[in-house]
Amino acid sequence: MPESVDVSWELDGIRMEGTVVRPDGDGPFPAVVLVAGSGPTDRDWCSPMLPGSNGSGRLFAEAFADAGMASIRYDKRASGPHVMENVPKLIGKLSMQSHLDELVAAVTALTEQDFVDASRIVGLGNSEGTIHVLHYVTSVQDVPFAGAVLAAPPGRPIQTVLLSQLALQATQFPGGEQLMPKVEEAVARYSAGQPMNPDPSLPDTVRMVLASFETPANLPFARELWVESASDSLALVGIPTLVLIGGRDVQIDLHADGDPLQRVAQGMNNVTFAFPPNANHVFKEDTRTPDEVAASPGNGYNDPGTHLDPESLDTILGWLRSVFD
């Protein structure tokens, strides 16, 4: 049976924690570093903002172990069980660089395992996590990745993705079409460097999403993220890269995000695209309509009984084997 071991390390005076999964056998094994998406998403890809504990991060780690691949998944310092004690230490210090530092530290923790082949490590990021993986592979690192998996990368700037997500969310409220001009006004103020000052008539859930971009604990990172997209970095990647966008993803769009990424990657033989038709944002199999997803608490991502999309998993495993062999 594969073995899961919790590990910890220090980064800038804060303890970070993660889980390493070792496959059966002696090794050395190729390995995957799993990088979670936005907000307080933890190592398993679960969040206190979403119901359920059946996270795709843990499911991927288990599937990789069954295929003979080790992995590490980690709690960002602003996620996991110690978030409340960590956040005061992080105020004003969160940035793109601090997230990259967390990823570098996790890779170091992985390479300290004697059963891991440090020359065969791939970074797999989901959503916002794809941007951190891209920053890793486009910078000089002591342990270069052998490849990168970008699962649901934002091909548009995050501010544009946010507006499309909120537009879908607005459809769940009476008179939702009247809400979006008020959202767009708040977004325009933020883009101009001003406070959002969202209209008090906006639903609490919408105002909470907007407010998350200007909480002191989330700056300056939120302003850096606001204008970034995976398209900015993809052209600079020289290693094998797999880009996946699910046909059932209600957050990252097959065409609105996928098309600019494909234009950037035109002529890049190292970049492979896959669009599994029944995969949602966290690569669970999902056959619901967008309206049904939007009406489900937490989009139903981590509900009991949900499982990884078989086509997505087969695509990732096949691609990983081609990189590792």
GULUM-893287 format. One record per residue (C-alpha): x, y negated, z; residue number from 1. Coordinates in nm, 2 decimals, padded with zeros to 4 digits, always signed. Layout:
GULUM-893287
{atom {X,Y,Z},NUM}
...
end
This chain:
GULUM-893287
{atom {+00.00,+00.00,+00.00},1}
{atom {+00.12,-00.36,-00.07},2}
{atom {+00.23,-00.54,+00.24},3}
{atom {+00.13,-00.90,+00.34},4}
{atom {+00.36,-01.09,+00.57},5}
{atom {+00.30,-01.44,+00.70},6}
{atom {+00.61,-01.67,+00.68},7}
{atom {+00.68,-02.02,+00.80},8}
{atom {+00.94,-02.29,+00.74},9}
{atom {+01.01,-02.65,+00.83},10}
{atom {+00.97,-02.94,+00.59},11}
{atom {+01.04,-03.30,+00.71},12}
{atom {+00.96,-03.20,+01.07},13}
{atom {+00.63,-03.03,+00.98},14}
{atom {+00.59,-02.65,+01.00},15}
{atom {+00.46,-02.50,+00.67},16}
{atom {+00.30,-02.16,+00.65},17}
{atom {+00.24,-01.91,+00.37},18}
{atom {+00.18,-01.54,+00.29},19}
{atom {+00.42,-01.32,+00.10},20}
{atom {+00.29,-01.01,-00.06},21}
{atom {+00.53,-00.72,-00.13},22}
{atom {+00.43,-00.45,-00.38},23}
{atom {+00.50,-00.08,-00.31},24}
{atom {+00.85,+00.03,-00.39},25}
{atom {+01.20,-00.09,-00.34},26}
{atom {+01.23,-00.39,-00.58},27}
{atom {+01.37,-00.63,-00.66},28}
{atom {+01.04,-00.74,-00.79},29}
{atom {+00.94,-01.03,-01.01},30}
{atom {+00.73,-01.28,-00.83},31}
{atom {+00.46,-01.55,-00.86},32}
{atom {+00.43,-01.87,-00.66},33}
{atom {+00.06,-01.96,-00.63},34}
{atom {-00.01,-02.34,-00.60},35}
{atom {-00.36,-02.44,-00.49},36}
{atom {-00.59,-02.71,-00.63},37}
{atom {-00.69,-03.04,-00.49},38}
{atom {-00.79,-03.16,-00.14},39}
{atom {-00.76,-02.94,+00.17},40}
{atom {-00.75,-02.62,-00.03},41}
{atom {-00.55,-02.36,+00.16},42}
{atom {-00.32,-02.08,+00.05},43}
{atom {-00.62,-01.85,-00.03},44}
{atom {-00.78,-02.13,-00.24},45}
{atom {-01.05,-02.18,+00.03},46}
{atom {-01.15,-02.52,+00.17},47}
{atom {-01.34,-02.64,+00.47},48}
{atom {-01.54,-02.85,+00.22},49}
{atom {-01.66,-02.53,+00.04},50}
{atom {-01.85,-02.24,+00.20},51}
{atom {-01.71,-01.89,+00.18},52}
{atom {-01.37,-01.73,+00.24},53}
{atom {-01.34,-01.52,-00.07},54}
{atom {-01.07,-01.73,-00.23},55}
{atom {-00.91,-01.66,-00.57},56}
{atom {-00.56,-01.72,-00.44},57}
{atom {-00.57,-01.42,-00.22},58}
{atom {-00.74,-01.21,-00.49},59}
{atom {-00.47,-01.30,-00.74},60}
{atom {-00.19,-01.21,-00.49},61}
{atom {-00.35,-00.87,-00.43},62}
{atom {-00.39,-00.81,-00.80},63}
{atom {-00.03,-00.90,-00.87},64}
{atom {+00.09,-00.67,-00.60},65}
{atom {-00.11,-00.38,-00.75},66}
{atom {+00.07,-00.46,-01.08},67}
{atom {+00.42,-00.45,-00.91},68}
{atom {+00.47,-00.82,-00.87},69}
{atom {+00.54,-01.00,-00.54},70}
{atom {+00.39,-01.34,-00.46},71}
{atom {+00.39,-01.63,-00.22},72}
{atom {+00.09,-01.86,-00.15},73}
{atom {+00.11,-02.14,+00.10},74}
{atom {-00.09,-02.40,+00.29},75}
{atom {-00.01,-02.76,+00.18},76}
{atom {+00.07,-02.96,+00.49},77}
{atom {-00.27,-03.14,+00.45},78}
{atom {-00.45,-02.81,+00.44},79}
{atom {-00.48,-02.49,+00.65},80}
{atom {-00.52,-02.43,+01.02},81}
{atom {-00.28,-02.71,+01.13},82}
{atom {-00.42,-02.99,+00.91},83}
{atom {-00.56,-03.20,+01.20},84}
{atom {-00.22,-03.22,+01.37},85}
{atom {-00.03,-03.27,+01.05},86}
{atom {-00.23,-03.55,+00.89},87}
{atom {-00.12,-03.82,+01.14},88}
{atom {+00.24,-03.74,+01.05},89}
{atom {+00.16,-03.76,+00.68},90}
{atom {-00.01,-04.10,+00.66},91}
{atom {+00.15,-04.31,+00.39},92}
{atom {+00.39,-04.03,+00.30},93}
{atom {+00.18,-03.81,+00.07},94}
{atom {+00.30,-03.85,-00.29},95}
{atom {+00.36,-03.65,-00.60},96}
{atom {+00.72,-03.61,-00.47},97}
{atom {+00.60,-03.48,-00.13},98}
{atom {+00.38,-03.21,-00.31},99}
{atom {+00.68,-03.12,-00.52},100}
{atom {+00.89,-03.09,-00.21},101}
{atom {+00.63,-02.85,-00.07},102}
{atom {+00.65,-02.63,-00.38},103}
{atom {+01.03,-02.63,-00.37},104}
{atom {+01.03,-02.53,-00.01},105}
{atom {+00.78,-02.24,-00.08},106}
{atom {+01.01,-02.12,-00.37},107}
{atom {+01.30,-02.12,-00.13},108}
{atom {+01.10,-01.92,+00.13},109}
{atom {+01.02,-01.67,-00.14},110}
{atom {+01.38,-01.63,-00.26},111}
{atom {+01.48,-01.55,+00.10},112}
{atom {+01.29,-01.22,+00.07},113}
{atom {+01.55,-00.96,-00.02},114}
{atom {+01.30,-00.77,-00.24},115}
{atom {+01.24,-01.07,-00.48},116}
{atom {+01.43,-01.11,-00.80},117}
{atom {+01.50,-01.49,-00.80},118}
{atom {+01.56,-01.49,-01.18},119}
{atom {+01.21,-01.37,-01.25},120}
{atom {+00.97,-01.62,-01.07},121}
{atom {+00.67,-01.78,-01.23},122}
{atom {+00.47,-02.07,-01.10},123}
{atom {+00.09,-02.04,-01.12},124}
{atom {-00.11,-02.35,-01.04},125}
{atom {-00.48,-02.41,-01.04},126}
{atom {-00.63,-02.75,-01.13},127}
{atom {-00.43,-03.02,-00.95},128}
{atom {-00.18,-02.75,-00.87},129}
{atom {-00.09,-02.73,-01.24},130}
{atom {+00.05,-03.08,-01.23},131}
{atom {+00.28,-02.98,-00.94},132}
{atom {+00.40,-02.68,-01.13},133}
{atom {+00.47,-02.90,-01.43},134}
{atom {+00.67,-03.14,-01.22},135}
{atom {+00.87,-02.85,-01.09},136}
{atom {+00.95,-02.71,-01.44},137}
{atom {+01.03,-03.05,-01.59},138}
{atom {+01.28,-03.13,-01.31},139}
{atom {+01.62,-02.98,-01.22},140}
{atom {+01.57,-02.72,-00.95},141}
{atom {+01.81,-02.47,-00.79},142}
{atom {+01.57,-02.19,-00.87},143}
{atom {+01.42,-02.25,-01.22},144}
{atom {+01.10,-02.08,-01.31},145}
{atom {+01.10,-01.81,-01.57},146}
{atom {+00.75,-01.92,-01.68},147}
{atom {+00.45,-02.12,-01.58},148}
{atom {+00.07,-02.04,-01.57},149}
{atom {-00.15,-02.35,-01.59},150}
{atom {-00.50,-02.24,-01.48},151}
{atom {-00.76,-02.51,-01.55},152}
{atom {-00.51,-02.80,-01.61},153}
{atom {-00.66,-03.15,-01.65},154}
{atom {-00.59,-03.25,-02.01},155}
{atom {-00.74,-03.59,-01.94},156}
{atom {-00.64,-03.84,-01.67},157}
{atom {-00.78,-03.75,-01.33},158}
{atom {-01.00,-04.06,-01.32},159}
{atom {-01.17,-03.94,-01.64},160}
{atom {-01.21,-03.59,-01.51},161}
{atom {-01.36,-03.73,-01.19},162}
{atom {-01.62,-03.93,-01.37},163}
{atom {-01.73,-03.63,-01.58},164}
{atom {-01.76,-03.42,-01.26},165}
{atom {-01.96,-03.69,-01.08},166}
{atom {-02.19,-03.72,-01.38},167}
{atom {-02.27,-03.35,-01.35},168}
{atom {-02.32,-03.39,-00.98},169}
{atom {-02.55,-03.69,-01.03},170}
{atom {-02.79,-03.48,-01.24},171}
{atom {-02.89,-03.30,-00.91},172}
{atom {-03.03,-03.62,-00.77},173}
{atom {-03.36,-03.79,-00.86},174}
{atom {-03.28,-04.08,-01.10},175}
{atom {-02.93,-03.95,-01.13},176}
{atom {-02.88,-04.14,-01.46},177}
{atom {-02.90,-04.47,-01.27},178}
{atom {-02.62,-04.36,-01.04},179}
{atom {-02.34,-04.34,-01.29},180}
{atom {-02.31,-04.71,-01.36},181}
{atom {-02.26,-04.77,-00.99},182}
{atom {-01.99,-04.50,-00.98},183}
{atom {-01.82,-04.65,-01.29},184}
{atom {-01.81,-04.99,-01.12},185}
{atom {-01.64,-04.84,-00.81},186}
{atom {-01.39,-04.65,-01.03},187}
{atom {-01.31,-04.97,-01.24},188}
{atom {-01.23,-05.16,-00.92},189}
{atom {-01.00,-04.88,-00.80},190}
{atom {-00.83,-04.86,-01.14},191}
{atom {-00.77,-05.24,-01.11},192}
{atom {-00.59,-05.19,-00.78},193}
{atom {-00.89,-05.31,-00.57},194}
{atom {-01.09,-05.12,-00.30},195}
{atom {-01.37,-04.91,-00.45},196}
{atom {-01.65,-05.05,-00.23},197}
{atom {-01.90,-04.79,-00.36},198}
{atom {-02.26,-04.90,-00.36},199}
{atom {-02.43,-04.80,-00.04},200}
{atom {-02.72,-04.65,-00.23},201}
{atom {-02.50,-04.38,-00.38},202}
{atom {-02.55,-04.03,-00.23},203}
{atom {-02.32,-03.95,+00.06},204}
{atom {-02.16,-03.66,-00.13},205}
{atom {-02.06,-03.89,-00.42},206}
{atom {-01.93,-04.17,-00.19},207}
{atom {-01.73,-03.91,+00.01},208}
{atom {-01.55,-03.80,-00.31},209}
{atom {-01.48,-04.16,-00.41},210}
{atom {-01.36,-04.24,-00.06},211}
{atom {-01.11,-03.95,-00.06},212}
{atom {-00.90,-04.14,-00.31},213}
{atom {-00.84,-04.43,-00.08},214}
{atom {-00.81,-04.28,+00.27},215}
{atom {-00.48,-04.39,+00.42},216}
{atom {-00.37,-04.03,+00.47},217}
{atom {-00.40,-03.97,+00.10},218}
{atom {-00.20,-04.26,-00.02},219}
{atom {+00.01,-04.33,-00.23},220}
{atom {-00.05,-03.98,-00.37},221}
{atom {-00.41,-04.05,-00.48},222}
{atom {-00.31,-04.36,-00.69},223}
{atom {-00.04,-04.16,-00.86},224}
{atom {-00.27,-03.87,-00.93},225}
{atom {-00.54,-04.11,-01.05},226}
{atom {-00.37,-04.18,-01.39},227}
{atom {-00.19,-03.84,-01.44},228}
{atom {-00.28,-03.55,-01.66},229}
{atom {-00.12,-03.22,-01.75},230}
{atom {-00.09,-03.36,-02.11},231}
{atom {+00.18,-03.60,-01.98},232}
{atom {+00.42,-03.32,-01.89},233}
{atom {+00.34,-03.03,-02.12},234}
{atom {+00.54,-03.16,-02.41},235}
{atom {+00.85,-03.15,-02.19},236}
{atom {+00.82,-02.78,-02.09},237}
{atom {+01.08,-02.55,-02.25},238}
{atom {+00.99,-02.22,-02.08},239}
{atom {+00.71,-01.98,-02.16},240}
{atom {+00.38,-02.13,-02.05},241}
{atom {+00.03,-01.99,-02.04},242}
{atom {-00.26,-02.24,-02.04},243}
{atom {-00.60,-02.11,-01.94},244}
{atom {-00.94,-02.29,-01.94},245}
{atom {-01.25,-02.09,-01.86},246}
{atom {-01.56,-02.12,-02.07},247}
{atom {-01.77,-02.15,-01.75},248}
{atom {-01.55,-02.42,-01.59},249}
{atom {-01.77,-02.72,-01.49},250}
{atom {-01.47,-02.93,-01.38},251}
{atom {-01.21,-02.89,-01.66},252}
{atom {-01.37,-02.88,-02.00},253}
{atom {-01.28,-02.64,-02.28},254}
{atom {-01.27,-02.92,-02.54},255}
{atom {-01.23,-03.25,-02.35},256}
{atom {-00.93,-03.11,-02.16},257}
{atom {-00.83,-02.83,-02.39},258}
{atom {-00.81,-03.03,-02.71},259}
{atom {-00.56,-03.29,-02.60},260}
{atom {-00.34,-03.02,-02.44},261}
{atom {-00.35,-02.82,-02.77},262}
{atom {-00.25,-03.14,-02.96},263}
{atom {+00.04,-03.20,-02.73},264}
{atom {+00.16,-02.83,-02.77},265}
{atom {+00.13,-02.82,-03.14},266}
{atom {+00.44,-02.65,-03.28},267}
{atom {+00.56,-02.54,-02.93},268}
{atom {+00.60,-02.16,-02.97},269}
{atom {+00.66,-02.13,-02.59},270}
{atom {+00.30,-02.23,-02.51},271}
{atom {+00.01,-01.99,-02.53},272}
{atom {-00.36,-02.08,-02.48},273}
{atom {-00.64,-01.86,-02.36},274}
{atom {-01.01,-01.95,-02.31},275}
{atom {-01.18,-01.67,-02.13},276}
{atom {-01.55,-01.73,-02.19},277}
{atom {-01.69,-01.62,-01.85},278}
{atom {-01.43,-01.77,-01.62},279}
{atom {-01.51,-02.06,-01.39},280}
{atom {-01.28,-02.32,-01.24},281}
{atom {-01.12,-02.07,-01.00},282}
{atom {-01.12,-01.79,-01.26},283}
{atom {-01.40,-01.59,-01.10},284}
{atom {-01.64,-01.42,-01.35},285}
{atom {-01.95,-01.65,-01.37},286}
{atom {-02.25,-01.63,-01.60},287}
{atom {-02.46,-01.91,-01.44},288}
{atom {-02.56,-02.22,-01.63},289}
{atom {-02.38,-02.55,-01.54},290}
{atom {-02.69,-02.67,-01.36},291}
{atom {-02.71,-02.36,-01.16},292}
{atom {-02.34,-02.40,-01.06},293}
{atom {-02.39,-02.76,-00.97},294}
{atom {-02.69,-02.67,-00.75},295}
{atom {-02.49,-02.41,-00.55},296}
{atom {-02.31,-02.51,-00.23},297}
{atom {-01.95,-02.54,-00.32},298}
{atom {-02.04,-02.43,-00.67},299}
{atom {-02.05,-02.07,-00.52},300}
{atom {-01.67,-02.04,-00.59},301}
{atom {-01.59,-01.84,-00.27},302}
{atom {-01.92,-01.66,-00.21},303}
{atom {-01.89,-01.30,-00.09},304}
{atom {-01.90,-01.06,-00.38},305}
{atom {-01.75,-01.29,-00.63},306}
{atom {-01.45,-01.15,-00.81},307}
{atom {-01.18,-01.25,-01.05},308}
{atom {-01.28,-01.27,-01.41},309}
{atom {-01.15,-00.94,-01.57},310}
{atom {-01.05,-01.10,-01.90},311}
{atom {-00.86,-01.38,-01.73},312}
{atom {-00.68,-01.13,-01.50},313}
{atom {-00.59,-00.91,-01.79},314}
{atom {-00.46,-01.20,-01.99},315}
{atom {-00.24,-01.33,-01.70},316}
{atom {-00.10,-00.99,-01.62},317}
{atom {-00.02,-00.91,-01.98},318}
{atom {+00.15,-01.25,-02.02},319}
{atom {+00.34,-01.21,-01.70},320}
{atom {+00.47,-00.87,-01.81},321}
{atom {+00.59,-01.02,-02.14},322}
{atom {+00.79,-01.28,-01.94},323}
{atom {+00.93,-01.05,-01.68},324}
{atom {+01.03,-00.76,-01.91},325}
end
